Amino acid sequence: MTKFSKQLHIFKYFGLIKTIKITKIVKDSDNEKERDYIFQDNKKTCFGAGFIIIVLIILIIAVIISGLYFEWF
C-alpha cells in the first residue's frame, strides 16, 4: 500500500473525502461551453504569459546579481 493510499484510507475513516474540482489552465478553443479555465488558447494569452515569465526571470536574476555584488548573500 502506497503512502497516498494510506492517507486516503485514513481520510475515508474520518469521513473527510470530498469531491475536488480542478481548474484547467488553458481553455480549449473548440469547446465553447467550457468555463473552468485560467487562460485562453490564443496568441495574445501565450505572448502575455511568456512576457510575464521572462520579466520575472530577469528580475530574479537581477536580485541575485545585486545581492552578490553588495555581498548580502
PQR file with spaces between the fields and no chain letter, atoms N, CA, C, O and H, PARSE charges and radii, in Angstrom:
ATOM       1  N    MET     1       0.850   -1.168    0.000 -0.4000 1.5000
ATOM       2  CA   MET     1       0.000    0.000    0.000 -0.0000 2.0000
ATOM       3  C    MET     1       0.901    1.239    0.000  0.5500 1.7000
ATOM       4  O    MET     1       1.809    1.350    0.824 -0.5500 1.4000
ATOM       5  N    THR     2       0.651    2.150   -0.909 -0.4000 1.5000
ATOM       6  CA   THR     2       1.484    3.343   -1.005 -0.0000 2.0000
ATOM       7  C    THR     2       1.104    4.349    0.068  0.5500 1.7000
ATOM       8  O    THR     2       0.077    4.223    0.734 -0.5500 1.4000
ATOM       9  H    THR     2      -0.087    2.059   -1.578  0.4000 1.0000
ATOM      10  N    LYS     3       1.960    5.346    0.214 -0.4000 1.5000
ATOM      11  CA   LYS     3       1.719    6.384    1.221 -0.0000 2.0000
ATOM      12  C    LYS     3       0.426    7.130    0.918  0.5500 1.7000
ATOM      13  O    LYS     3      -0.345    7.442    1.826 -0.5500 1.4000
ATOM      14  H    LYS     3       2.794    5.448   -0.328  0.4000 1.0000
ATOM      15  N    PHE     4       0.188    7.417   -0.375 -0.4000 1.5000
ATOM      16  CA   PHE     4      -1.021    8.136   -0.765 -0.0000 2.0000
ATOM      17  C    PHE     4      -2.273    7.335   -0.437  0.5500 1.7000
ATOM      18  O    PHE     4      -3.246    7.888    0.075 -0.5500 1.4000
ATOM      19  H    PHE     4       0.814    7.163   -1.112  0.4000 1.0000
ATOM      20  N    SER     5      -2.254    6.036   -0.728 -0.4000 1.5000
ATOM      21  CA   SER     5      -3.442    5.226   -0.450 -0.0000 2.0000
ATOM      22  C    SER     5      -3.662    5.065    1.053  0.5500 1.7000
ATOM      23  O    SER     5      -4.803    4.947    1.499 -0.5500 1.4000
ATOM      24  H    SER     5      -1.464    5.587   -1.144  0.4000 1.0000
ATOM      25  N    LYS     6      -2.571    5.059    1.848 -0.4000 1.5000
ATOM      26  CA   LYS     6      -2.722    5.014    3.302 -0.0000 2.0000
ATOM      27  C    LYS     6      -3.394    6.282    3.808  0.5500 1.7000
ATOM      28  O    LYS     6      -4.284    6.223    4.657 -0.5500 1.4000
ATOM      29  H    LYS     6      -1.643    5.155    1.486  0.4000 1.0000
ATOM      30  N    GLN     7      -2.967    7.435    3.282 -0.4000 1.5000
ATOM      31  CA   GLN     7      -3.582    8.699    3.688 -0.0000 2.0000
ATOM      32  C    GLN     7      -5.037    8.749    3.260  0.5500 1.7000
ATOM      33  O    GLN     7      -5.888    9.227    4.010 -0.5500 1.4000
ATOM      34  H    GLN     7      -2.244    7.483    2.592  0.4000 1.0000
ATOM      35  N    LEU     8      -5.331    8.263    2.066 -0.4000 1.5000
ATOM      36  CA   LEU     8      -6.702    8.249    1.574 -0.0000 2.0000
ATOM      37  C    LEU     8      -7.565    7.360    2.455  0.5500 1.7000
ATOM      38  O    LEU     8      -8.713    7.701    2.742 -0.5500 1.4000
ATOM      39  H    LEU     8      -4.639    7.875    1.457  0.4000 1.0000
ATOM      40  N    HIS     9      -7.029    6.227    2.887 -0.4000 1.5000
ATOM      41  CA   HIS     9      -7.764    5.326    3.774 -0.0000 2.0000
ATOM      42  C    HIS     9      -8.059    6.010    5.114  0.5500 1.7000
ATOM      43  O    HIS     9      -9.149    5.853    5.665 -0.5500 1.4000
ATOM      44  H    HIS     9      -6.097    5.950    2.654  0.4000 1.0000
ATOM      45  N    ILE    10      -7.096    6.762    5.632 -0.4000 1.5000
ATOM      46  CA   ILE    10      -7.304    7.489    6.891 -0.0000 2.0000
ATOM      47  C    ILE    10      -8.386    8.543    6.712  0.5500 1.7000
ATOM      48  O    ILE    10      -9.240    8.709    7.583 -0.5500 1.4000
ATOM      49  H    ILE    10      -6.211    6.890    5.184  0.4000 1.0000
ATOM      50  N    PHE    11      -8.357    9.264    5.582 -0.4000 1.5000
ATOM      51  CA   PHE    11      -9.372   10.282    5.329 -0.0000 2.0000
ATOM      52  C    PHE    11     -10.754    9.655    5.204  0.5500 1.7000
ATOM      53  O    PHE    11     -11.738   10.226    5.676 -0.5500 1.4000
ATOM      54  H    PHE    11      -7.662    9.130    4.875  0.4000 1.0000
ATOM      55  N    LYS    12     -10.838    8.479    4.569 -0.4000 1.5000
ATOM      56  CA   LYS    12     -12.125    7.791    4.454 -0.0000 2.0000
ATOM      57  C    LYS    12     -12.644    7.405    5.834  0.5500 1.7000
ATOM      58  O    LYS    12     -13.845    7.469    6.098 -0.5500 1.4000
ATOM      59  H    LYS    12     -10.039    8.015    4.185  0.4000 1.0000
ATOM      60  N    TYR    13     -11.727    7.003    6.708 -0.4000 1.5000
ATOM      61  CA   TYR    13     -12.114    6.586    8.055 -0.0000 2.0000
ATOM      62  C    TYR    13     -12.748    7.748    8.826  0.5500 1.7000
ATOM      63  O    TYR    13     -13.724    7.556    9.551 -0.5500 1.4000
ATOM      64  H    TYR    13     -10.752    6.951    6.493  0.4000 1.0000
ATOM      65  N    PHE    14     -12.198    8.937    8.669 -0.4000 1.5000
ATOM      66  CA   PHE    14     -12.723   10.095    9.377 -0.0000 2.0000
ATOM      67  C    PHE    14     -13.826   10.815    8.604  0.5500 1.7000
ATOM      68  O    PHE    14     -14.366   11.807    9.095 -0.5500 1.4000
ATOM      69  H    PHE    14     -11.405    9.093    8.080  0.4000 1.0000
ATOM      70  N    GLY    15     -14.169   10.345    7.417 -0.4000 1.5000
ATOM      71  CA   GLY    15     -15.234   10.947    6.625 -0.0000 2.0000
ATOM      72  C    GLY    15     -14.856   12.284    6.027  0.5500 1.7000
ATOM      73  O    GLY    15     -15.702   13.171    5.908 -0.5500 1.4000
ATOM      74  H    GLY    15     -13.730    9.539    7.019  0.4000 1.0000
ATOM      75  N    LEU    16     -13.597   12.445    5.648 -0.4000 1.5000
ATOM      76  CA   LEU    16     -13.125   13.724    5.143 -0.0000 2.0000
ATOM      77  C    LEU    16     -12.999   13.765    3.623  0.5500 1.7000
ATOM      78  O    LEU    16     -12.466   14.732    3.080 -0.5500 1.4000
ATOM      79  H    LEU    16     -12.910   11.725    5.744  0.4000 1.0000
ATOM      80  N    ILE    17     -13.476   12.739    2.927 -0.4000 1.5000
ATOM      81  CA   ILE    17     -13.357   12.707    1.476 -0.0000 2.0000
ATOM      82  C    ILE    17     -14.402   13.641    0.872  0.5500 1.7000
ATOM      83  O    ILE    17     -15.595   13.516    1.151 -0.5500 1.4000
ATOM      84  H    ILE    17     -13.909   11.953    3.368  0.4000 1.0000
ATOM      85  N    LYS    18     -13.944   14.573    0.048 -0.4000 1.5000
ATOM      86  CA   LYS    18     -14.834   15.486   -0.666 -0.0000 2.0000
ATOM      87  C    LYS    18     -14.407   15.501   -2.129  0.5500 1.7000
ATOM      88  O    LYS    18     -13.255   15.210   -2.452 -0.5500 1.4000
ATOM      89  H    LYS    18     -12.975   14.674   -0.178  0.4000 1.0000
ATOM      90  N    THR    19     -15.331   15.837   -2.997 -0.4000 1.5000
ATOM      91  CA   THR    19     -15.005   15.949   -4.412 -0.0000 2.0000
ATOM      92  C    THR    19     -14.293   17.273   -4.645  0.5500 1.7000
ATOM      93  O    THR    19     -14.786   18.329   -4.247 -0.5500 1.4000
ATOM      94  H    THR    19     -16.267   16.073   -2.735  0.4000 1.0000
ATOM      95  N    ILE    20     -13.150   17.215   -5.282 -0.4000 1.5000
ATOM      96  CA   ILE    20     -12.361   18.407   -5.562 -0.0000 2.0000
ATOM      97  C    ILE    20     -12.446   18.685   -7.055  0.5500 1.7000
ATOM      98  O    ILE    20     -12.159   17.812   -7.875 -0.5500 1.4000
ATOM      99  H    ILE    20     -12.750   16.358   -5.605  0.4000 1.0000
ATOM     100  N    LYS    21     -12.842   19.904   -7.405 -0.4000 1.5000
ATOM     101  CA   LYS    21     -12.928   20.302   -8.807 -0.0000 2.0000
ATOM     102  C    LYS    21     -11.640   21.036   -9.160  0.5500 1.7000
ATOM     103  O    LYS    21     -11.314   22.055   -8.551 -0.5500 1.4000
ATOM     104  H    LYS    21     -13.075   20.613   -6.739  0.4000 1.0000
ATOM     105  N    ILE    22     -10.918   20.522  -10.136 -0.4000 1.5000
ATOM     106  CA   ILE    22      -9.642   21.091  -10.523 -0.0000 2.0000
ATOM     107  C    ILE    22      -9.862   22.054  -11.685  0.5500 1.7000
ATOM     108  O    ILE    22     -10.490   21.700  -12.683 -0.5500 1.4000
ATOM     109  H    ILE    22     -11.183   19.694  -10.630  0.4000 1.0000
ATOM     110  N    THR    23      -9.342   23.273  -11.549 -0.4000 1.5000
ATOM     111  CA   THR    23      -9.465   24.281  -12.595 -0.0000 2.0000
ATOM     112  C    THR    23      -8.416   24.028  -13.661  0.5500 1.7000
ATOM     113  O    THR    23      -7.247   23.794  -13.354 -0.5500 1.4000
ATOM     114  H    THR    23      -8.832   23.560  -10.738  0.4000 1.0000
ATOM     115  N    LYS    24      -8.841   24.076  -14.908 -0.4000 1.5000
ATOM     116  CA   LYS    24      -7.909   23.881  -16.014 -0.0000 2.0000
ATOM     117  C    LYS    24      -7.124   25.168  -16.239  0.5500 1.7000
ATOM     118  O    LYS    24      -7.601   26.259  -15.926 -0.5500 1.4000
ATOM     119  H    LYS    24      -9.790   24.266  -15.157  0.4000 1.0000
ATOM     120  N    ILE    25      -5.926   25.033  -16.780 -0.4000 1.5000
ATOM     121  CA   ILE    25      -5.070   26.188  -17.009 -0.0000 2.0000
ATOM     122  C    ILE    25      -5.400   26.854  -18.342  0.5500 1.7000
ATOM     123  O    ILE    25      -5.544   28.075  -18.401 -0.5500 1.4000
ATOM     124  H    ILE    25      -5.538   24.147  -17.034  0.4000 1.0000
ATOM     125  N    VAL    26      -5.521   26.072  -19.407 -0.4000 1.5000
ATOM     126  CA   VAL    26      -5.739   26.625  -20.741 -0.0000 2.0000
ATOM     127  C    VAL    26      -7.062   26.129  -21.284  0.5500 1.7000
ATOM     128  O    VAL    26      -7.357   24.936  -21.217 -0.5500 1.4000
ATOM     129  H    VAL    26      -5.404   25.080  -19.360  0.4000 1.0000
ATOM     130  N    LYS    27      -7.867   27.046  -21.826 -0.4000 1.5000
ATOM     131  CA   LYS    27      -9.164   26.702  -22.400 -0.0000 2.0000
ATOM     132  C    LYS    27      -8.959   26.145  -23.803  0.5500 1.7000
ATOM     133  O    LYS    27      -8.164   26.675  -24.579 -0.5500 1.4000
ATOM     134  H    LYS    27      -7.626   28.015  -21.880  0.4000 1.0000
ATOM     135  N    ASP    28      -9.682   25.072  -24.122 -0.4000 1.5000
ATOM     136  CA   ASP    28      -9.678   24.557  -25.483 -0.0000 2.0000
ATOM     137  C    ASP    28     -10.467   25.512  -26.357  0.5500 1.7000
ATOM     138  O    ASP    28     -11.567   25.924  -25.989 -0.5500 1.4000
ATOM     139  H    ASP    28     -10.327   24.641  -23.491  0.4000 1.0000
ATOM     140  N    SER    29      -9.922   25.869  -27.507 -0.4000 1.5000
ATOM     141  CA   SER    29     -10.616   26.814  -28.380 -0.0000 2.0000
ATOM     142  C    SER    29     -11.843   26.183  -29.028  0.5500 1.7000
ATOM     143  O    SER    29     -12.733   26.906  -29.475 -0.5500 1.4000
ATOM     144  H    SER    29      -9.028   25.535  -27.806  0.4000 1.0000
ATOM     145  N    ASP    30     -11.912   24.852  -29.090 -0.4000 1.5000
ATOM     146  CA   ASP    30     -13.048   24.186  -29.721 -0.0000 2.0000
ATOM     147  C    ASP    30     -14.259   24.104  -28.802  0.5500 1.7000
ATOM     148  O    ASP    30     -15.390   24.065  -29.287 -0.5500 1.4000
ATOM     149  H    ASP    30     -11.189   24.265  -28.727  0.4000 1.0000
ATOM     150  N    ASN    31     -14.056   24.076  -27.504 -0.4000 1.5000
ATOM     151  CA   ASN    31     -15.148   23.868  -26.563 -0.0000 2.0000
ATOM     152  C    ASN    31     -15.636   25.214  -26.033  0.5500 1.7000
ATOM     153  O    ASN    31     -14.975   25.824  -25.193 -0.5500 1.4000
ATOM     154  H    ASN    31     -13.137   24.108  -27.110  0.4000 1.0000
ATOM     155  N    GLU    32     -16.780   25.680  -26.513 -0.4000 1.5000
ATOM     156  CA   GLU    32     -17.324   26.969  -26.096 -0.0000 2.0000
ATOM     157  C    GLU    32     -18.023   26.891  -24.744  0.5500 1.7000
ATOM     158  O    GLU    32     -18.173   27.915  -24.077 -0.5500 1.4000
ATOM     159  H    GLU    32     -17.318   25.184  -27.196  0.4000 1.0000
ATOM     160  N    LYS    33     -18.458   25.698  -24.320 -0.4000 1.5000
ATOM     161  CA   LYS    33     -19.184   25.553  -23.062 -0.0000 2.0000
ATOM     162  C    LYS    33     -18.255   25.484  -21.854  0.5500 1.7000
ATOM     163  O    LYS    33     -18.703   25.625  -20.716 -0.5500 1.4000
ATOM     164  H    LYS    33     -18.336   24.867  -24.862  0.4000 1.0000
ATOM     165  N    GLU    34     -16.994   25.271  -22.091 -0.4000 1.5000
ATOM     166  CA   GLU    34     -16.030   25.102  -21.012 -0.0000 2.0000
ATOM     167  C    GLU    34     -15.796   26.440  -20.307  0.5500 1.7000
ATOM     168  O    GLU    34     -15.440   27.426  -20.952 -0.5500 1.4000
ATOM     169  H    GLU    34     -16.630   25.156  -23.016  0.4000 1.0000
ATOM     170  N    ARG    35     -15.994   26.478  -18.987 -0.4000 1.5000
ATOM     171  CA   ARG    35     -15.847   27.724  -18.240 -0.0000 2.0000
ATOM     172  C    ARG    35     -14.760   27.664  -17.181  0.5500 1.7000
ATOM     173  O    ARG    35     -14.349   28.708  -16.675 -0.5500 1.4000
ATOM     174  H    ARG    35     -16.284   25.677  -18.463  0.4000 1.0000
ATOM     175  N    ASP    36     -14.291   26.499  -16.834 -0.4000 1.5000
ATOM     176  CA   ASP    36     -13.286   26.359  -15.783 -0.0000 2.0000
ATOM     177  C    ASP    36     -11.894   26.431  -16.392  0.5500 1.7000
ATOM     178  O    ASP    36     -11.276   25.402  -16.667 -0.5500 1.4000
ATOM     179  H    ASP    36     -14.626   25.651  -17.244  0.4000 1.0000
ATOM     180  N    TYR    37     -11.403   27.649  -16.604 -0.4000 1.5000
ATOM     181  CA   TYR    37     -10.079   27.815  -17.182 -0.0000 2.0000
ATOM     182  C    TYR    37      -9.474   29.114  -16.676  0.5500 1.7000
ATOM     183  O    TYR    37     -10.188   29.990  -16.188 -0.5500 1.4000
ATOM     184  H    TYR    37     -11.905   28.485  -16.381  0.4000 1.0000
ATOM     185  N    ILE    38      -8.182   29.236  -16.790 -0.4000 1.5000
ATOM     186  CA   ILE    38      -7.486   30.453  -16.401 -0.0000 2.0000
ATOM     187  C    ILE    38      -7.077   31.235  -17.637  0.5500 1.7000
ATOM     188  O    ILE    38      -7.305   32.443  -17.703 -0.5500 1.4000
ATOM     189  H    ILE    38      -7.602   28.524  -17.187  0.4000 1.0000
ATOM     190  N    PHE    39      -6.479   30.571  -18.617 -0.4000 1.5000
ATOM     191  CA   PHE    39      -6.025   31.227  -19.841 -0.0000 2.0000
ATOM     192  C    PHE    39      -6.773   30.687  -21.046  0.5500 1.7000
ATOM     193  O    PHE    39      -7.203   29.534  -21.053 -0.5500 1.4000
ATOM     194  H    PHE    39      -6.294   29.590  -18.564  0.4000 1.0000
ATOM     195  N    GLN    40      -6.928   31.524  -22.069 -0.4000 1.5000
ATOM     196  CA   GLN    40      -7.470   31.060  -23.339 -0.0000 2.0000
ATOM     197  C    GLN    40      -6.312   30.636  -24.224  0.5500 1.7000
ATOM     198  O    GLN    40      -5.175   31.066  -24.026 -0.5500 1.4000
ATOM     199  H    GLN    40      -6.579   32.461  -22.064  0.4000 1.0000
ATOM     200  N    ASP    41      -6.605   29.797  -25.192 -0.4000 1.5000
ATOM     201  CA   ASP    41      -5.569   29.300  -26.090 -0.0000 2.0000
ATOM     202  C    ASP    41      -5.535   30.182  -27.332  0.5500 1.7000
ATOM     203  O    ASP    41      -6.060   29.805  -28.380 -0.5500 1.4000
ATOM     204  H    ASP    41      -7.528   29.448  -25.352  0.4000 1.0000
ATOM     205  N    ASN    42      -4.908   31.373  -27.215 -0.4000 1.5000
ATOM     206  CA   ASN    42      -4.751   32.251  -28.368 -0.0000 2.0000
ATOM     207  C    ASN    42      -3.392   32.947  -28.291  0.5500 1.7000
ATOM     208  O    ASN    42      -2.659   32.775  -27.317 -0.5500 1.4000
ATOM     209  H    ASN    42      -4.482   31.679  -26.364  0.4000 1.0000
ATOM     210  N    LYS    43      -3.056   33.731  -29.318 -0.4000 1.5000
ATOM     211  CA   LYS    43      -1.728   34.340  -29.398 -0.0000 2.0000
ATOM     212  C    LYS    43      -1.498   35.394  -28.319  0.5500 1.7000
ATOM     213  O    LYS    43      -0.403   35.482  -27.764 -0.5500 1.4000
ATOM     214  H    LYS    43      -3.652   33.871  -30.110  0.4000 1.0000
ATOM     215  N    LYS    44      -2.521   36.195  -28.017 -0.4000 1.5000
ATOM     216  CA   LYS    44      -2.353   37.249  -27.012 -0.0000 2.0000
ATOM     217  C    LYS    44      -2.027   36.657  -25.644  0.5500 1.7000
ATOM     218  O    LYS    44      -1.141   37.143  -24.941 -0.5500 1.4000
ATOM     219  H    LYS    44      -3.411   36.124  -28.468  0.4000 1.0000
ATOM     220  N    THR    45      -2.745   35.614  -25.278 -0.4000 1.5000
ATOM     221  CA   THR    45      -2.527   34.997  -23.968 -0.0000 2.0000
ATOM     222  C    THR    45      -1.154   34.341  -23.896  0.5500 1.7000
ATOM     223  O    THR    45      -0.453   34.473  -22.893 -0.5500 1.4000
ATOM     224  H    THR    45      -3.465   35.219  -25.849  0.4000 1.0000
ATOM     225  N    CYS    46      -0.770   33.642  -24.947 -0.4000 1.5000
ATOM     226  CA   CYS    46       0.549   32.992  -24.957 -0.0000 2.0000
ATOM     227  C    CYS    46       1.668   34.030  -24.901  0.5500 1.7000
ATOM     228  O    CYS    46       2.649   33.849  -24.180 -0.5500 1.4000
ATOM     229  H    CYS    46      -1.339   33.535  -25.762  0.4000 1.0000
ATOM     230  N    PHE    47       1.522   35.121  -25.665 -0.4000 1.5000
ATOM     231  CA   PHE    47       2.537   36.177  -25.646 -0.0000 2.0000
ATOM     232  C    PHE    47       2.598   36.836  -24.269  0.5500 1.7000
ATOM     233  O    PHE    47       3.684   37.046  -23.730 -0.5500 1.4000
ATOM     234  H    PHE    47       0.726   35.268  -26.251  0.4000 1.0000
ATOM     235  N    GLY    48       1.443   37.160  -23.703 -0.4000 1.5000
ATOM     236  CA   GLY    48       1.405   37.813  -22.397 -0.0000 2.0000
ATOM     237  C    GLY    48       2.000   36.950  -21.304  0.5500 1.7000
ATOM     238  O    GLY    48       2.772   37.439  -20.479 -0.5500 1.4000
ATOM     239  H    GLY    48       0.560   36.989  -24.141  0.4000 1.0000
ATOM     240  N    ALA    49       1.650   35.672  -21.287 -0.4000 1.5000
ATOM     241  CA   ALA    49       2.186   34.762  -20.271 -0.0000 2.0000
ATOM     242  C    ALA    49       3.694   34.600  -20.442  0.5500 1.7000
ATOM     243  O    ALA    49       4.434   34.608  -19.458 -0.5500 1.4000
ATOM     244  H    ALA    49       1.023   35.275  -21.957  0.4000 1.0000
ATOM     245  N    GLY    50       4.150   34.453  -21.677 -0.4000 1.5000
ATOM     246  CA   GLY    50       5.584   34.328  -21.935 -0.0000 2.0000
ATOM     247  C    GLY    50       6.345   35.578  -21.535  0.5500 1.7000
ATOM     248  O    GLY    50       7.427   35.494  -20.954 -0.5500 1.4000
ATOM     249  H    GLY    50       3.549   34.446  -22.477  0.4000 1.0000
ATOM     250  N    PHE    51       5.776   36.745  -21.848 -0.4000 1.5000
ATOM     251  CA   PHE    51       6.403   38.017  -21.497 -0.0000 2.0000
ATOM     252  C    PHE    51       6.530   38.165  -19.982  0.5500 1.7000
ATOM     253  O    PHE    51       7.582   38.558  -19.476 -0.5500 1.4000
ATOM     254  H    PHE    51       4.897   36.813  -22.320  0.4000 1.0000
ATOM     255  N    ILE    52       5.461   37.852  -19.268 -0.4000 1.5000
ATOM     256  CA   ILE    52       5.479   37.974  -17.807 -0.0000 2.0000
ATOM     257  C    ILE    52       6.492   37.011  -17.193  0.5500 1.7000
ATOM     258  O    ILE    52       7.216   37.382  -16.269 -0.5500 1.4000
ATOM     259  H    ILE    52       4.607   37.533  -19.678  0.4000 1.0000
ATOM     260  N    ILE    53       6.550   35.788  -17.694 -0.4000 1.5000
ATOM     261  CA   ILE    53       7.504   34.806  -17.170 -0.0000 2.0000
ATOM     262  C    ILE    53       8.938   35.259  -17.413  0.5500 1.7000
ATOM     263  O    ILE    53       9.783   35.137  -16.526 -0.5500 1.4000
ATOM     264  H    ILE    53       5.962   35.487  -18.444  0.4000 1.0000
ATOM     265  N    ILE    54       9.225   35.781  -18.608 -0.4000 1.5000
ATOM     266  CA   ILE    54      10.579   36.249  -18.926 -0.0000 2.0000
ATOM     267  C    ILE    54      10.966   37.432  -18.045  0.5500 1.7000
ATOM     268  O    ILE    54      12.089   37.490  -17.543 -0.5500 1.4000
ATOM     269  H    ILE    54       8.539   35.880  -19.329  0.4000 1.0000
ATOM     270  N    VAL    55      10.039   38.380  -17.852 -0.4000 1.5000
ATOM     271  CA   VAL    55      10.327   39.538  -16.999 -0.0000 2.0000
ATOM     272  C    VAL    55      10.593   39.092  -15.562  0.5500 1.7000
ATOM     273  O    VAL    55      11.510   39.603  -14.919 -0.5500 1.4000
ATOM     274  H    VAL    55       9.127   38.333  -18.260  0.4000 1.0000
ATOM     275  N    LEU    56       9.808   38.150  -15.053 -0.4000 1.5000
ATOM     276  CA   LEU    56      10.029   37.660  -13.691 -0.0000 2.0000
ATOM     277  C    LEU    56      11.384   36.967  -13.551  0.5500 1.7000
ATOM     278  O    LEU    56      12.068   37.137  -12.543 -0.5500 1.4000
ATOM     279  H    LEU    56       9.063   37.735  -15.576  0.4000 1.0000
ATOM     280  N    ILE    57      11.765   36.197  -14.550 -0.4000 1.5000
ATOM     281  CA   ILE    57      13.076   35.531  -14.513 -0.0000 2.0000
ATOM     282  C    ILE    57      14.199   36.561  -14.518  0.5500 1.7000
ATOM     283  O    ILE    57      15.173   36.423  -13.779 -0.5500 1.4000
ATOM     284  H    ILE    57      11.209   36.059  -15.369  0.4000 1.0000
ATOM     285  N    ILE    58      14.066   37.606  -15.359 -0.4000 1.5000
ATOM     286  CA   ILE    58      15.081   38.667  -15.406 -0.0000 2.0000
ATOM     287  C    ILE    58      15.169   39.382  -14.058  0.5500 1.7000
ATOM     288  O    ILE    58      16.266   39.679  -13.586 -0.5500 1.4000
ATOM     289  H    ILE    58      13.275   37.718  -15.960  0.4000 1.0000
ATOM     290  N    LEU    59      14.026   39.659  -13.439 -0.4000 1.5000
ATOM     291  CA   LEU    59      14.033   40.328  -12.137 -0.0000 2.0000
ATOM     292  C    LEU    59      14.676   39.460  -11.057  0.5500 1.7000
ATOM     293  O    LEU    59      15.419   39.966  -10.217 -0.5500 1.4000
ATOM     294  H    LEU    59      13.135   39.418  -13.822  0.4000 1.0000
ATOM     295  N    ILE    60      14.399   38.175  -11.075 -0.4000 1.5000
ATOM     296  CA   ILE    60      15.009   37.267  -10.095 -0.0000 2.0000
ATOM     297  C    ILE    60      16.522   37.223  -10.273  0.5500 1.7000
ATOM     298  O    ILE    60      17.268   37.248   -9.295 -0.5500 1.4000
ATOM     299  H    ILE    60      13.795   37.764  -11.758  0.4000 1.0000
ATOM     300  N    ILE    61      16.969   37.159  -11.521 -0.4000 1.5000
ATOM     301  CA   ILE    61      18.411   37.153  -11.796 -0.0000 2.0000
ATOM     302  C    ILE    61      19.039   38.468  -11.349  0.5500 1.7000
ATOM     303  O    ILE    61      20.137   38.470  -10.793 -0.5500 1.4000
ATOM     304  H    ILE    61      16.362   37.139  -12.316  0.4000 1.0000
ATOM     305  N    ALA    62      18.346   39.597  -11.587 -0.4000 1.5000
ATOM     306  CA   ALA    62      18.869   40.901  -11.168 -0.0000 2.0000
ATOM     307  C    ALA    62      18.991   40.986   -9.650  0.5500 1.7000
ATOM     308  O    ALA    62      19.964   41.544   -9.141 -0.5500 1.4000
ATOM     309  H    ALA    62      17.454   39.595  -12.038  0.4000 1.0000
ATOM     310  N    VAL    63      18.027   40.445   -8.927 -0.4000 1.5000
ATOM     311  CA   VAL    63      18.095   40.457   -7.461 -0.0000 2.0000
ATOM     312  C    VAL    63      19.265   39.604   -6.979  0.5500 1.7000
ATOM     313  O    VAL    63      19.976   39.993   -6.052 -0.5500 1.4000
ATOM     314  H    VAL    63      17.237   39.992   -9.340  0.4000 1.0000
ATOM     315  N    ILE    64      19.466   38.457   -7.596 -0.4000 1.5000
ATOM     316  CA   ILE    64      20.583   37.588   -7.205 -0.0000 2.0000
ATOM     317  C    ILE    64      21.920   38.266   -7.487  0.5500 1.7000
ATOM     318  O    ILE    64      22.823   38.234   -6.650 -0.5500 1.4000
ATOM     319  H    ILE    64      18.889   38.141   -8.349  0.4000 1.0000
ATOM     320  N    ILE    65      22.049   38.881   -8.667 -0.4000 1.5000
ATOM     321  CA   ILE    65      23.309   39.547   -9.022 -0.0000 2.0000
ATOM     322  C    ILE    65      23.572   40.726   -8.094  0.5500 1.7000
ATOM     323  O    ILE    65      24.700   40.913   -7.636 -0.5500 1.4000
ATOM     324  H    ILE    65      21.316   38.907   -9.346  0.4000 1.0000
ATOM     325  N    SER    66      22.541   41.527   -7.811 -0.4000 1.5000
ATOM     326  CA   SER    66      22.748   42.667   -6.912 -0.0000 2.0000
ATOM     327  C    SER    66      23.064   42.196   -5.493  0.5500 1.7000
ATOM     328  O    SER    66      23.847   42.837   -4.791 -0.5500 1.4000
ATOM     329  H    SER    66      21.625   41.375   -8.183  0.4000 1.0000
ATOM     330  N    GLY    67      22.469   41.094   -5.067 -0.4000 1.5000
ATOM     331  CA   GLY    67      22.792   40.549   -3.754 -0.0000 2.0000
ATOM     332  C    GLY    67      24.231   40.093   -3.660  0.5500 1.7000
ATOM     333  O    GLY    67      24.888   40.289   -2.638 -0.5500 1.4000
ATOM     334  H    GLY    67      21.833   40.574   -5.637  0.4000 1.0000
ATOM     335  N    LEU    68      24.721   39.481   -4.731 -0.4000 1.5000
ATOM     336  CA   LEU    68      26.123   39.063   -4.750 -0.0000 2.0000
ATOM     337  C    LEU    68      27.059   40.268   -4.827  0.5500 1.7000
ATOM     338  O    LEU    68      28.118   40.274   -4.200 -0.5500 1.4000
ATOM     339  H    LEU    68      24.187   39.322   -5.562  0.4000 1.0000
ATOM     340  N    TYR    69      26.669   41.286   -5.595 -0.4000 1.5000
ATOM     341  CA   TYR    69      27.507   42.478   -5.757 -0.0000 2.0000
ATOM     342  C    TYR    69      27.638   43.240   -4.439  0.5500 1.7000
ATOM     343  O    TYR    69      28.735   43.664   -4.077 -0.5500 1.4000
ATOM     344  H    TYR    69      25.808   41.281   -6.105  0.4000 1.0000
ATOM     345  N    PHE    70      26.542   43.414   -3.729 -0.4000 1.5000
ATOM     346  CA   PHE    70      26.569   44.140   -2.463 -0.0000 2.0000
ATOM     347  C    PHE    70      26.866   43.236   -1.264  0.5500 1.7000
ATOM     348  O    PHE    70      26.784   43.668   -0.115 -0.5500 1.4000
ATOM     349  H    PHE    70      25.650   43.069   -4.023  0.4000 1.0000
ATOM     350  N    GLU    71      27.209   41.982   -1.545 -0.4000 1.5000
ATOM     351  CA   GLU    71      27.603   40.991   -0.542 -0.0000 2.0000
ATOM     352  C    GLU    71      26.526   40.785    0.521  0.5500 1.7000
ATOM     353  O    GLU    71      26.834   40.716    1.711 -0.5500 1.4000
ATOM     354  H    GLU    71      27.275   41.630   -2.479  0.4000 1.0000
ATOM     355  N    TRP    72      25.274   40.689    0.101 -0.4000 1.5000
ATOM     356  CA   TRP    72      24.167   40.392    1.008 -0.0000 2.0000
ATOM     357  C    TRP    72      24.026   38.884    1.206  0.5500 1.7000
ATOM     358  O    TRP    72      23.475   38.431    2.210 -0.5500 1.4000
ATOM     359  H    TRP    72      25.023   40.745   -0.866  0.4000 1.0000
ATOM     360  N    PHE    73      24.527   38.114    0.248 -0.4000 1.5000
ATOM     361  CA   PHE    73      24.402   36.657    0.342 -0.0000 2.0000
ATOM     362  C    PHE    73      25.710   36.056    0.781  0.5500 1.7000
ATOM     363  O    PHE    73      25.814   34.838    0.921 -0.5500 1.4000
ATOM     364  H    PHE    73      24.975   38.481   -0.567  0.4000 1.0000
